[in-house]
């Protein structure tokens, strides 16, 4: 069964450093998402991406964050200058095209980011 | 998207049916009900979705009331591996919707031996 893959599974970084989290969505999907989950809290939407541009972003997704689809397979989340409060699990998700599919999002297993 | 209300936690005996309720009294006509679950800290996993008819797949059944103001997810024979947080999410569909899901706190289902 096709799946969304994320790397790294765990990254430890120093405050102020740049971090790039990588995702390989399901190959024929067109919609891509990043979510985060701070330990013990709910899953929060960060950004959605379609047709090579951001389609929607949350208040969390400020200027420190950026997303990119540099080639036909990868979808990346960059945090420019990490803060302690960026420590969280980051989930990538993808979805097929509307309205032909059922619209469910497929999530990766996540990348745990620890900022020291 | 309409707001949902779920109990914070529930227990279920292994092998018995788990019935997880969800209220979505402000749901509008073009909004679907989706159920996802999150096992431990893994990525959320799609379970099932529906508009107004009851739905069944290999994982679960979804019962939506006639007025669509509430629904119940049924895991017919719960196993220990079904212990997870279950999220009921209401979402519109269509070209104007970016497809994002908004997760609440969900229901923590504990399946006990």
Interface residues (C-beta under 8 A of the other chain):
Chain A: X4 X31 X33 X35 X37 X42 X43 X44 X45 X48 X50 X55 X56 X89 X91 X93 X95 X98 X99 X102 X103 X104 X105 X106 X107 X108 X109 X110
Chain B: X32 X34 X38 X41 X42 X43 X44 X45 X46 X49 X87 X91 X93 X94 X95 X97 X98 X99 X100 X101 X102 X103 X104 X105 X106
